[in-house]
Amino acid sequence: MLKGFSKNPFFYFGVMCFVLFGALFFYSDSLAEPNYLKSSDIIFFNSFFKNTDNLANNDLFFSKNRELALETPDLRTIQDNSLYAVSTPTILTTQTLGDIFGGSDQSRKDVTNYTVQVGDRIKDLAERFGISENTIVWANGISRTADLKVGQNLTILPFSGVIHVVKNGDTLEQIAKMYSTKANPVKVEDIVADNGLDNPQNIFIGDTLTVRNATMPQKSAPSYTQIVLPNSSLIYPLLHFRITQGVHYFNAVDIQPFSGCGTPVYASAAGTVQRAVSNGRWNSGMGNHISILHSNGVVTYYGHLMKLFVNSGDQVGIGQEIGLVGGQPGMPGAGDSTGCHVHWDIKFARNPLTGRPVGAEFLNGNLVK
């Protein structure tokens, strides 16, 4: 009878199938393991995975062998600061990786514009950003007991200190001496490094400098908006725009052209170009920017430009085209911008857009709505 089966070709086919299926069944768990991690191997220690109840719940990320697995099996582990298996960029970007693993070890270098949230207090913000309460008070011209309003913009320095606006005749040595005490001396080399200055003498009227470890002199903090100009003294740098952010850092307004990036930017008044920076990040991540000194001592500033048409030392007339709007992330010279707009700042005079609501639209110098 066995001899009869041995002559049947289906007999051998059946035996082979039985052996193959048995092997697959026996090794199925081990074959699944390379594509998944056990809960003890997971290194994504965010708020979800810190919860041991979540780690014990295999129903959330359920694999064939009843082990907890990551949603993206391609990203298995990190060894020696490199990915053992890398997911595609569309699944997990480098920015996302930075967020998951706590961000960069580098400290904050640029001035931050912070929008006040419900429940914020000066004391709490000082602890959160690792700076002194006085630093917030001095940078924003408020008192220590001030009640912060939701939506209010605050200038947050990257370290404890002050913001100094350069005036006519200022030198770094004088600035350092002004804010020094015996307990906290200010060093010129720190001012140079913190502000990305390529030359200690390369400062201009209206420049905003962050001064580390500074102590505000006993006299009251200086006023940066000393004069109020008539409306006819300055023109808006864009023909048709809307306000996208109110006054911040500390007399600037962000304005967005309706025609997008590449829109011409015009000089708000006649004057001398002090600084025309291309492909740079000088001055708190403003990217390409221009500052112009006017005859009345006022300085106007135009940040996040994609192209500059003037150079330092050039004389410009009111309404002269000086550059093109930039600011789109990834665009050369955008700095820390998040979209097409101009950071329009005015030093030693009131910004004429002060008090205008976000969203206000202007056309040819007139309020539309």
C-alpha positions in Angstrom: 0.0 0.0 0.0 2.9 2.4 0.9 4.5 1.4 -2.4 1.4 2.5 -4.2 1.5 6.0 -2.5 5.2 6.3 -3.3 4.3 6.0 -7.0 1.8 8.8 -6.7 3.3 12.3 -7.4 0.7 14.0 -5.2 2.1 12.1 -2.2 5.4 13.9 -2.4 3.7 17.2 -3.0 1.6 16.7 0.1 4.6 15.9 2.3 6.5 19.0 1.1 3.5 21.2 1.8 3.1 19.7 5.3 6.8 20.4 6.1 6.8 23.9 4.7 3.6 25.0 6.5 4.9 23.4 9.7 8.2 25.4 9.4 6.3 28.7 8.8 4.1 28.1 11.8 7.0 27.2 14.1 9.1 30.2 13.1 6.3 32.8 12.7 7.0 34.6 16.0 10.8 34.9 15.3 10.1 36.1 11.8 7.9 38.9 13.1 10.4 40.1 15.7 12.8 42.0 13.3 10.0 44.3 12.2 8.7 45.1 15.7 10.0 46.1 19.1 9.1 44.8 22.4 7.8 47.4 24.9 11.1 47.3 26.8 13.0 48.3 23.6 11.0 51.4 22.8 12.9 54.7 23.3 10.2 57.2 22.3 9.8 58.6 25.8 7.1 61.2 25.1 4.1 61.7 27.4 2.3 58.7 25.8 5.1 56.2 26.3 6.0 57.4 29.8 2.6 56.0 30.9 3.2 52.4 31.9 -0.4 51.6 31.3 -0.1 52.6 27.7 3.0 50.5 27.3 1.2 47.5 28.7 -1.8 47.9 26.3 -1.0 45.8 23.3 -4.3 46.6 21.7 -3.0 50.1 20.7 -0.1 48.9 18.6 -0.8 45.2 18.0 1.6 42.9 16.1 1.2 39.3 15.0 3.2 38.0 17.9 1.3 40.1 20.4 4.1 42.5 21.0 3.9 46.4 21.3 5.1 47.8 18.0 5.8 51.3 16.7 3.3 52.8 14.1 6.3 53.2 11.7 8.0 49.7 11.8 10.8 51.1 9.5 12.1 53.2 12.3 13.2 50.5 14.7 15.9 51.9 17.0 18.7 54.4 17.4 22.2 53.3 18.1 25.2 55.6 18.4 23.2 58.6 17.4 22.3 57.2 14.0 19.2 55.4 12.7 19.4 51.7 12.4 16.5 51.7 10.0 15.2 55.0 8.6 11.6 55.8 7.7 10.8 57.9 4.6 10.9 61.7 5.0 7.2 61.9 4.4 6.6 59.8 7.5 9.0 61.3 10.0 10.9 64.5 9.3 14.1 65.6 11.0 12.1 68.4 12.7 9.7 65.8 14.1 12.7 63.7 15.3 14.0 66.8 17.1 10.6 67.3 18.8 10.4 63.7 19.9 13.8 63.6 21.4 13.7 66.9 23.2 15.1 69.2 20.5 18.6 70.5 20.1 21.1 70.8 23.0 21.9 74.3 21.8 20.5 77.1 23.9 18.1 79.7 22.4 20.2 82.4 20.6 17.6 84.7 19.1 15.1 87.1 20.7 11.6 85.5 20.8 8.3 87.1 20.3 5.9 85.5 22.8 2.1 85.8 22.7 0.6 85.8 26.2 -1.7 82.9 27.0 -4.4 82.5 29.7 -2.9 82.3 33.1 0.6 83.6 32.2 2.5 85.6 34.8 5.8 87.3 34.5 7.3 85.1 37.2 6.1 81.9 35.4 7.5 83.1 32.0 10.8 84.0 33.6 11.1 80.4 34.9 10.0 78.9 31.7 12.5 80.8 29.5 15.3 80.7 32.1 15.7 84.4 32.5 15.2 87.0 35.2 11.9 88.7 35.8 13.6 92.0 35.3 14.7 91.0 31.8 11.1 90.6 30.8 10.1 93.9 32.5 13.0 95.9 30.9 12.5 94.5 27.4 8.8 95.3 27.4 8.6 98.5 29.3 6.2 97.1 31.9 6.2 96.9 35.7 6.8 93.7 37.7 3.3 93.8 39.0 1.7 94.3 35.6 -1.3 92.0 34.7 -0.5 90.4 31.3 -3.3 90.4 28.8 -4.1 87.4 26.6 -2.8 88.0 23.1 -0.3 90.6 24.3 3.1 90.4 22.5 6.2 90.1 24.8 9.8 90.3 23.7 11.8 87.5 25.3 15.6 87.6 25.4 17.7 84.4 25.0 19.4 85.2 28.3 19.1 87.6 31.3 20.0 91.1 30.3 18.6 94.1 28.4 17.9 95.4 24.9 19.8 98.5 23.9 19.0 100.6 20.9 22.1 102.3 19.6 22.0 106.1 19.6 24.2 108.6 17.9 27.8 108.4 19.4 27.3 105.1 21.1 30.3 102.6 21.2 30.3 99.1 22.5 32.7 100.1 25.3 30.2 102.8 26.4 27.3 100.4 26.2 29.1 97.8 28.3 30.1 100.3 30.9 26.5 101.7 31.1 25.0 98.3 32.0 27.9 97.0 34.2 28.0 96.6 37.9 30.8 95.2 40.1 28.8 92.0 40.6 27.9 91.7 36.9 30.4 93.3 34.5 29.3 93.4 30.9 32.0 92.3 28.3 32.3 93.8 24.9 33.2 90.5 23.4 29.9 89.0 24.7 28.0 91.8 22.9 29.9 91.1 19.7 29.3 87.4 19.9 25.7 87.5 21.0 24.7 89.9 18.2 26.7 88.3 15.4 28.8 91.5 14.8 31.6 91.0 12.4 33.3 94.1 13.6 33.0 95.8 17.1 32.8 99.2 15.2 30.1 98.0 12.9 27.1 99.3 14.8 24.6 101.9 13.5 22.0 104.3 15.0 18.8 102.3 15.7 20.5 98.9 15.9 19.0 96.7 18.7 21.6 94.9 20.7 21.1 92.3 23.3 23.4 92.8 26.3 24.0 89.7 28.5 24.1 90.0 32.3 23.2 93.7 32.0 21.7 95.7 34.9 19.4 98.6 34.0 20.8 101.9 35.4 18.9 103.5 38.2 17.4 106.1 35.9 14.3 105.1 34.1 14.5 102.9 31.0 15.1 104.9 27.9 12.2 105.7 25.6 12.5 104.3 22.1 9.6 106.2 20.6 10.6 109.8 21.5 8.8 111.7 18.8 5.5 111.5 17.0 5.8 112.2 13.3 3.0 113.6 11.3 1.4 111.1 9.0 2.9 112.8 5.9 6.4 112.2 7.2 6.4 108.4 6.5 4.8 106.3 3.8 4.1 102.6 4.2 6.6 100.3 2.6 4.0 98.3 0.7 1.1 99.6 -1.6 -1.5 97.0 -0.7 -1.1 95.0 2.5 -2.8 93.7 5.6 -1.4 93.6 9.2 -0.5 90.1 10.3 1.0 90.9 13.6 0.7 93.9 15.9 3.4 95.8 17.6 6.3 93.6 18.8 10.0 93.7 19.3 9.4 96.3 20.2 8.0 98.9 17.8 7.6 96.7 14.7 4.5 95.6 12.8 4.4 92.7 10.4 2.7 93.5 7.1 1.8 91.1 4.3 1.3 92.1 0.7 -1.7 90.8 -1.1 0.4 90.0 -4.1 2.7 87.7 -2.1 6.5 87.2 -2.1 8.4 89.3 -4.7 6.2 92.4 -4.1 8.3 95.6 -4.2 9.3 97.3 -0.9 9.6 101.1 -0.8 11.6 103.4 1.4 9.3 105.0 3.9 11.3 108.3 3.8 14.4 109.8 2.2 17.7 108.9 4.0 20.9 107.0 4.1 21.1 103.2 4.0 23.0 102.2 7.2 22.8 98.5 6.8 21.9 96.3 3.9 22.4 92.6 4.8 21.9 89.9 2.3 22.1 86.1 3.1 22.5 87.0 6.8 20.9 86.3 10.1 22.2 89.3 12.0 19.7 90.8 14.4 17.5 88.1 15.8 16.8 86.0 12.7 15.5 88.8 10.4 17.4 87.4 7.5 18.0 89.8 4.6 17.1 93.3 5.9 17.7 97.0 5.4 17.9 99.9 7.9 17.7 103.5 6.8 18.7 106.6 8.8 16.5 109.7 8.1 17.4 113.4 8.6 15.2 113.7 11.7 17.2 110.9 13.5 14.5 108.3 12.9 15.5 104.9 11.6 13.2 102.6 9.6 13.9 98.9 9.3 12.7 96.4 6.7 13.2 92.6 7.5 12.7 89.3 5.7 13.5 90.5 2.1 14.2 88.1 -0.7 16.2 90.6 -2.7 17.9 93.9 -1.9 18.4 96.8 -4.5 20.5 99.1 -2.3 23.8 98.9 -0.5 25.1 100.4 2.8 25.9 104.1 2.3 23.4 104.6 -0.6 21.2 107.7 -0.5 17.5 106.8 -1.1 14.4 108.9 -1.8 11.0 108.5 -0.3 9.1 105.8 -2.2 12.2 104.4 -3.8 12.1 100.7 -4.4 14.7 99.1 -2.1 13.9 95.4 -2.2 11.4 92.6 -2.7 9.2 90.9 0.0 10.5 87.5 1.1 10.0 85.5 4.3 8.7 82.2 2.9 10.3 79.4 4.9 13.2 77.9 3.0 13.6 81.0 0.9 17.2 82.5 0.9 17.4 85.3 3.5 14.1 84.5 5.1 15.6 84.3 8.6 13.1 83.0 11.2 10.0 84.1 9.2 7.0 81.8 8.8 5.5 83.4 5.6 5.7 86.2 3.1 5.7 89.6 4.9 7.8 92.6 5.9 9.0 93.2 9.5 8.6 97.0 9.5 10.2 98.6 12.5 10.7 102.3 13.4 13.2 103.5 16.0 12.9 106.8 17.9 9.4 107.5 16.6 5.9 106.0 16.9 5.0 103.4 14.3 2.0 104.8 12.5 0.4 101.4 12.4 0.3 101.2 16.2 -3.2 100.5 17.4 -4.4 99.2 14.1 -5.9 95.7 14.5 -4.5 92.5 13.0 -6.2 92.0 9.6 -6.5 95.7 8.9 -6.1 96.3 5.1 -4.4 99.3 3.5 -4.2 100.4 -0.1 -2.1 103.3 -1.4 -1.7 104.6 2.1 -5.3 104.5 3.0 -7.2 102.2 5.4 -9.6 100.0 3.4 -11.1 98.0 6.2 
